[in-house]
Amino acid sequence: MDIPLLPDIARMFCLSLLVLLVCCKIRLPSIVGLLISGVLCGPTAFGLVENVKAVELLAEVGVVMLMFTIGLEMSGEELSRLKKPVFLGGTAQVGATILIFTPLSLFSGHSMTEGVFFGCIAALSSTAIVLTLYQQKVQSESPQGRLALAVLIFQDLAIVPMMLLVPLLSGQQNAGAAELLLSGARTVAILGGGWILAKHVLPRLMLMIVRSRSRELLLIGTLGICLTIAIGTAWLGLSLSLGAFMAGLLLAESEYSLSVVEGVLPFKMIFTSLFFISIGMLLDVDFAFTHVGPILLLAVALLLFKTLAALAAMLLLRYPLRVCIMAAMSISQIGEFSFVLARSGVEVGLLDNLGYQVFLASSILTMVATPFMMGAAPVVAGKIASLFGGRGAHDAAGEKEYGAAGETRDELRDHLMIIGFGIGGKHLARTARKAGIPYVVLEMNPDTVSRYRDTEPIHHGDASDPMTLEHYGVKRARVLAVVISDSAAVRGVIHRAHKLNPNLNIVARTRFVSGDAELRQLGAQAVISEDFETSIEIFVQVLGYYLVPQQTITGFVQEIRGEHYRMERDLNLPGRNFSLEDARLSDHAVSALLVEPGAAVAGRSLLELNLRRLHNVTVVGILRKGQTLPSPCGEDRLEEGDTAYLFADAESLGKVIPLFTPEGGGAEK
């Protein structure tokens, strides 16, 4: 059997394998390797691919798969929260880019209509590249990731009126109310159809599919839903990728969305790789070598002015300057839909063949530069933000600056600073409020700040800016809890907070165990790893189902924590461990234990308990009714409701905990 396309795909993948291996050796991003592979196997280089059109069609499927999985990872509620960045930020970004590039085109000798058209194709960015890189960096949920996603969504919506604008700019068609009404009717039809599918069709269909317990049926049904909705939106005049995104968004509300992602993910990775290869194949190598100057000049202009336009638009949303810079730099490249728009311009005479080839080569260069732009963005953003004194980092004028207990900002002492107000930040704030601990919250999403401003001491600020940290009393705080997902921002916050207050106790969140050592070197006393904590909870639950004794499970937990965290708080420990800097006592800490009603130690003196000799534990203080008794003597007693401060290592502390609970049994005499 002869399959014409199969040899082309085999040659592409073999060449890509070699190029990606080299890229991994020299630490180049995989997307750059795929683009280089496309250039090498294109018709103007080695000519390894004969059926270029078929490869481009497969690449379009890759974009559809990518947008579908992105929609699956979101929800309607999350998207509604992004409506302001989508419509205000997206409109401003597209408008600012057109306003910048139109006069630049006029200056280079083009007409006004050609300038507006070039501004339109320059305004679009590559959704596939940007979101893939954010996913690889595990920053999709970071403020800059969500801000970039919002603008990219609007750009996908803007491609429709831009395509309608092409014949108008060329003079081949006059503007009429009928076209505008038709465009509005299409939008209403898509939104209405989506609502009907989400409420009445998809839930029942997915239930029928899942009940069959067939993985094949689940995969086929998922792909069928995705492609049908994508084709439907394309038939109504929108893009395939936007339709796929809507399909994913509709299925995200289903409880079976994780199973859907698992089945589609391998297909997405294969087809997305084909997309990047196909983009590289568009480059005419001979033309690029003979027009290096204009191509490089246009590429630099696109990267620079698109970044400035996006930055101006994002600052309107009142995000911190640092976040806006990182998001703007990430969308500075030319997008895949720009090629579609450019080809339409060539057909109607808005762009000549020479201009199209220069634009094409420059666009590919901007795509290759994107991973490096995003890699350098945190450093560049941090330096620029510091030069402007943290502009945009503080609260809006007139916002109340009070702690949870009603103190003004200047009155806060020994307070808790919470960086980020996601799920972790909300839980921490609730427990701090119940425990009577004064706290303030710093959050970079202005919409979140507005939503909780009346109920929480939350403020809009970039905690990686030293001025912001000082503004909210980092030098007077006792604990700083960093519960944000942006790993670069976490490092910046810890470094600057520790520099401002070396005695500050910093608790940080990290996604992987590998980030533990670096954060501790920067100044964090406790680093909580998401994958490590998840692994502990999993084996605790599994051993529980096998009826393994709780003491044995606790021993396993202590052993594993000792290996990875040195001295981290035991799961059952109701206090906070303060690790000592002295290396000779690195396995010891001061911990707080509550004397519960009916505990074995209640009502007994320290001399009777003899904790130091029997358990290698020293009571260094007792907190009773708000008064602290330091260095208690043997005659002092522990009473119900007291908080005892104990100096011990992890193993000794774990053995003495039962004495402070009613189920712990009697103490030795």
NORRA-V622514 format. One record per run of one state. SS is the DSSP state (~ for helix, > for strand, _ for the rest). FROM is the first residue (numbers start at 0). LEN is the number of residues. Records with the same first field share a line. If there is no record, write none. Layout:
SS: FROM-LEN  FROM-LEN
This chain:
_: 0-3  25-4  41-10  72-3  81-1  107-4  123-3  136-6  170-6  211-3  235-4  252-4  281-3  290-1  315-5  330-5  348-4  387-14  402-5  411-4  419-3  434-4  443-2  452-5  460-5  471-7  482-4  500-4  510-2  522-3  545-4  565-12  579-3  585-2  594-9  609-1  615-2  624-2  630-6  638-4  660-9
~: 3-22  29-12  51-21  75-6  82-25  111-12  126-10  142-28  176-35  214-21  239-13  256-25  284-6  291-24  320-10  335-13  352-35  408-3  422-12  445-7  465-6  486-14  512-10  529-16  549-16  582-3  605-4  610-5  649-11
>: 401-1  407-1  415-4  438-5  457-3  478-4  504-6  525-4  577-2  587-7  603-2  617-7  626-4  636-2  642-7
